[in-house]
Amino acid sequence: MEDLYHRYNKRDLVHPDPLEFLYNYQQVQDREIVALIAASLAYGRVKQILKSVSLVLARIGNPTSFLETAGLGQLQDSLAHIRHRFTTGNDLALLLFGIKRALESHGSLENLFIKGLSPSEKTLSQALSRFVQALLALSGQERNFLLPDPARGSACKRGFLFLRWMIRHDEVDPGGWTSIPRSKLVVPLDTHMFHICKTLGLTAKRQANLRAALEITERFRKICPSDPVKYDFALTRFGIRPDLERSSIPSLLSVDQ
């Protein structure tokens, strides 16, 4: 796994991935806003994801400055004609309105997340649920597909992807949040990563849900206790990039089951 990480955890292997938008923002507050937008839209075909994120970022310009002055009405007007699969411009406007109010009340999204963090919890699953509920309350919503809640039992790949991007820091993940331990991260699990982990014997679960994500994370934690999500990016390159076939993974490594 370490060899796989050093061979494939490379910046030049990121494209196509919504993560690449984060590299354009040096200020952590701008980056956390962009990360939440990009991760929230990370469902469907990657070409459409990149197009949708590009459209949103083009409309808001400098994220922090825009949210400081924009009210809900302006957000709705700015994003009215954007649609990403079944996500509407109003869904995006409400997400950004929640972010705006979080920045006003807590100073940063990191501070809001820390408010729901418990030292006794082994993973960030429950803290992510509290973060989602807080953002929904701030935006006046009960539910929004853009903010999946782990408490409902799904893998919440997009939420944990957002956390991976902001908490880890290496050649691929830009980081920026410094008060939350990497050891509590959970693998961002979608069907692609789930099939890879099934092939490697990292889970016995039949569905790519939160229970499977936690089981896979626990297996990775035995390899790297301080950073169980370390290998996520390298593994997910297989089957996404045309030059890396998913079927070649077993020949590159073996897992002691």
C-alpha positions as CSV (number, residue, x, y, z in Angstrom):
1,M,0.0,0.0,0.0
2,E,2.8,2.4,0.7
3,D,4.4,1.6,-2.7
4,L,1.0,2.3,-4.3
5,Y,0.8,5.6,-2.5
6,H,4.2,6.8,-3.5
7,R,3.6,5.7,-7.1
8,Y,0.2,7.1,-7.7
9,N,-0.5,9.8,-5.1
10,K,0.7,12.5,-7.6
11,R,-0.6,15.9,-8.5
12,D,-0.3,15.2,-12.2
13,L,-2.8,12.3,-11.8
14,V,-5.5,14.4,-10.2
15,H,-7.3,15.4,-13.5
16,P,-10.2,14.8,-14.0
17,D,-11.3,15.4,-10.4
18,P,-13.2,18.3,-8.7
19,L,-10.3,18.4,-6.2
20,E,-8.3,20.4,-8.8
21,F,-10.4,23.5,-8.2
22,L,-9.0,23.8,-4.7
23,Y,-5.5,24.4,-6.0
24,N,-6.5,27.9,-7.2
25,Y,-7.2,29.2,-3.7
26,Q,-4.4,30.1,-1.4
27,Q,-6.6,31.5,1.4
28,V,-8.0,28.7,3.6
29,Q,-11.4,30.3,4.0
30,D,-11.8,30.6,0.2
31,R,-10.6,27.0,-0.1
32,E,-13.0,25.5,2.4
33,I,-15.9,27.2,0.6
34,V,-14.8,25.9,-2.8
35,A,-14.1,22.5,-1.3
36,L,-17.7,22.2,0.1
37,I,-19.2,23.4,-3.2
38,A,-17.0,21.0,-5.3
39,A,-17.6,18.0,-3.0
40,S,-21.3,18.6,-2.8
41,L,-21.6,18.5,-6.6
42,A,-19.3,15.4,-6.9
43,Y,-22.0,13.0,-8.1
44,G,-22.7,11.9,-11.7
45,R,-20.3,11.9,-14.6
46,V,-17.0,13.7,-13.8
47,K,-17.2,15.8,-17.0
48,Q,-20.5,17.3,-15.9
49,I,-19.2,17.7,-12.3
50,L,-16.3,19.8,-13.5
51,K,-18.6,21.9,-15.7
52,S,-21.1,22.5,-12.9
53,V,-18.4,23.5,-10.4
54,S,-16.8,25.8,-12.9
55,L,-20.1,27.5,-13.6
56,V,-20.8,28.1,-9.8
57,L,-17.3,29.4,-9.2
58,A,-17.5,31.7,-12.2
59,R,-20.7,33.2,-10.8
60,I,-19.4,33.9,-7.3
61,G,-15.9,35.1,-8.1
62,N,-13.9,35.5,-4.9
63,P,-15.9,33.2,-2.6
64,T,-15.3,35.0,0.7
65,S,-15.8,38.5,-0.6
66,F,-19.0,37.4,-2.5
67,L,-20.6,35.8,0.5
68,E,-19.8,38.7,2.8
69,T,-22.1,41.0,0.7
70,A,-24.6,38.7,-1.0
71,G,-28.0,38.0,0.5
72,L,-30.2,35.0,-0.2
73,G,-32.0,36.9,-3.0
74,Q,-28.7,37.7,-4.8
75,L,-27.5,34.2,-4.4
76,Q,-30.7,32.8,-5.9
77,D,-30.5,35.3,-8.8
78,S,-26.8,34.5,-9.5
79,L,-27.3,30.8,-9.6
80,A,-30.8,30.6,-11.0
81,H,-29.9,29.1,-14.3
82,I,-27.4,26.5,-13.0
83,R,-28.6,22.9,-12.8
84,H,-26.5,19.8,-12.0
85,R,-28.6,16.7,-12.6
86,F,-31.4,17.1,-10.1
87,T,-29.7,19.9,-8.1
88,T,-31.2,23.3,-8.9
89,G,-29.7,26.8,-8.6
90,N,-31.9,27.3,-5.6
91,D,-30.4,24.3,-3.8
92,L,-27.0,25.8,-4.4
93,A,-28.1,29.2,-3.3
94,L,-29.4,27.8,0.0
95,L,-26.1,25.8,0.5
96,L,-24.1,29.0,0.0
97,F,-26.5,31.0,2.3
98,G,-25.8,28.4,5.0
99,I,-22.1,28.8,4.5
100,K,-22.4,32.6,4.6
101,R,-24.3,32.5,7.9
102,A,-21.7,30.0,9.3
103,L,-18.9,32.3,8.5
104,E,-20.8,35.2,10.1
105,S,-21.5,33.3,13.3
106,H,-18.3,31.1,13.6
107,G,-15.6,32.8,11.5
108,S,-14.9,29.7,9.4
109,L,-16.4,26.4,8.4
110,E,-13.6,24.7,10.4
111,N,-14.7,26.5,13.6
112,L,-18.3,25.3,12.9
113,F,-17.1,21.7,12.5
114,I,-14.9,21.8,15.6
115,K,-18.0,22.8,17.6
116,G,-19.5,19.4,16.9
117,L,-16.3,17.4,17.4
118,S,-16.0,15.0,20.4
119,P,-12.6,13.7,21.5
120,S,-14.1,10.4,22.6
121,E,-15.4,9.6,19.1
122,K,-13.1,7.4,17.0
123,T,-14.2,8.8,13.6
124,L,-15.6,12.0,12.3
125,S,-18.9,10.4,11.3
126,Q,-21.0,11.9,14.1
127,A,-19.2,15.3,13.9
128,L,-20.0,15.4,10.2
129,S,-23.6,14.8,11.0
130,R,-23.7,17.7,13.5
131,F,-21.9,19.9,10.9
132,V,-24.5,19.1,8.3
133,Q,-27.4,19.7,10.7
134,A,-25.9,23.0,11.7
135,L,-25.5,24.2,8.1
136,L,-29.1,23.1,7.3
137,A,-30.4,25.0,10.3
138,L,-28.4,28.1,9.4
139,S,-29.9,28.0,5.9
140,G,-33.4,27.3,7.1
141,Q,-33.7,23.8,5.7
142,E,-34.5,20.4,7.1
143,R,-32.8,18.5,4.2
144,N,-30.7,19.2,1.2
145,F,-29.3,16.5,-1.1
146,L,-26.1,18.6,-1.3
147,L,-25.5,17.9,2.4
148,P,-25.8,14.1,3.0
149,D,-26.0,13.2,6.7
150,P,-24.2,10.1,8.1
151,A,-26.9,9.7,10.7
152,R,-29.2,8.4,7.8
153,G,-26.8,5.5,7.2
154,S,-25.5,6.3,3.7
155,A,-21.7,6.3,3.0
156,C,-21.8,10.1,2.6
157,K,-18.9,10.0,0.2
158,R,-19.1,13.6,-0.7
159,G,-19.0,14.8,3.0
160,F,-16.0,12.6,3.8
161,L,-14.3,13.7,0.6
162,F,-14.7,17.3,1.6
163,L,-13.1,16.5,5.0
164,R,-10.2,14.5,3.3
165,W,-9.4,17.5,1.1
166,M,-9.4,20.0,4.0
167,I,-7.8,17.9,6.8
168,R,-5.1,16.0,4.9
169,H,-2.1,17.7,3.5
170,D,0.3,16.1,0.9
171,E,1.1,16.4,-2.8
172,V,-2.6,15.8,-3.7
173,D,-4.8,16.9,-0.8
174,P,-4.2,20.7,-0.1
175,G,-5.4,20.7,3.5
176,G,-5.9,24.0,5.4
177,W,-7.8,22.7,8.5
178,T,-5.2,22.2,11.3
179,S,-7.3,21.4,14.4
180,I,-8.8,18.1,13.4
181,P,-6.8,14.8,13.4
182,R,-6.4,12.9,10.2
183,S,-6.7,9.7,12.3
184,K,-10.4,10.2,12.6
185,L,-11.1,10.6,8.8
186,V,-13.4,8.1,7.1
187,V,-12.9,6.7,3.6
188,P,-15.1,8.6,1.0
189,L,-16.9,5.5,-0.3
190,D,-18.7,5.3,-3.6
191,T,-19.5,2.3,-5.7
192,H,-16.1,2.6,-7.5
193,M,-14.1,2.5,-4.3
194,F,-16.4,-0.1,-2.8
195,H,-15.7,-2.6,-5.7
196,I,-12.0,-2.0,-5.3
197,C,-12.1,-2.7,-1.6
198,K,-14.3,-5.8,-2.1
199,T,-11.7,-7.1,-4.6
200,L,-9.0,-6.5,-2.0
201,G,-10.9,-8.2,0.8
202,L,-11.2,-5.0,2.8
203,T,-15.0,-5.4,3.4
204,A,-17.5,-8.2,3.7
205,K,-20.5,-5.8,3.4
206,R,-22.9,-6.1,0.4
207,Q,-23.7,-2.4,0.1
208,A,-21.6,0.7,-0.1
209,N,-23.2,2.3,3.0
210,L,-21.8,3.9,6.1
211,R,-21.2,0.6,7.8
212,A,-19.0,-0.5,4.8
213,A,-17.1,2.8,4.9
214,L,-16.4,2.4,8.6
215,E,-15.3,-1.2,8.1
216,I,-12.9,-0.3,5.3
217,T,-11.6,2.6,7.3
218,E,-10.8,0.3,10.2
219,R,-8.9,-2.0,7.9
220,F,-6.8,0.9,6.6
221,R,-6.3,2.1,10.2
222,K,-4.5,-1.2,10.9
223,I,-2.0,-0.3,8.1
224,C,-1.7,3.4,9.0
225,P,-3.3,4.3,12.3
226,S,-2.5,8.0,12.0
227,D,-3.9,8.4,8.5
228,P,-6.4,5.7,7.5
229,V,-7.5,7.6,4.4
230,K,-4.0,8.0,3.0
231,Y,-4.5,5.4,0.2
232,D,-7.9,6.6,-1.0
233,F,-6.7,8.8,-3.8
234,A,-4.1,6.3,-5.2
235,L,-6.7,3.5,-5.3
236,T,-9.4,5.5,-6.9
237,R,-7.2,6.4,-9.9
238,F,-7.7,2.8,-11.1
239,G,-10.7,2.7,-13.3
240,I,-11.0,6.5,-13.6
241,R,-7.9,7.2,-15.6
242,P,-7.7,5.4,-19.0
243,D,-4.1,4.4,-18.4
244,L,-4.9,2.7,-15.0
245,E,-7.2,-0.4,-15.1
246,R,-9.0,-1.5,-12.0
247,S,-8.3,-5.1,-12.8
248,S,-4.5,-4.5,-12.4
249,I,-4.7,-3.7,-8.7
250,P,-4.5,-7.2,-7.3
251,S,-1.2,-7.8,-9.3
252,L,0.3,-4.6,-7.7
253,L,-0.3,-5.5,-4.1
254,S,-1.6,-8.2,-1.8
255,V,-3.7,-7.9,1.3
256,D,-3.4,-10.2,4.3
257,Q,-7.0,-11.3,4.9
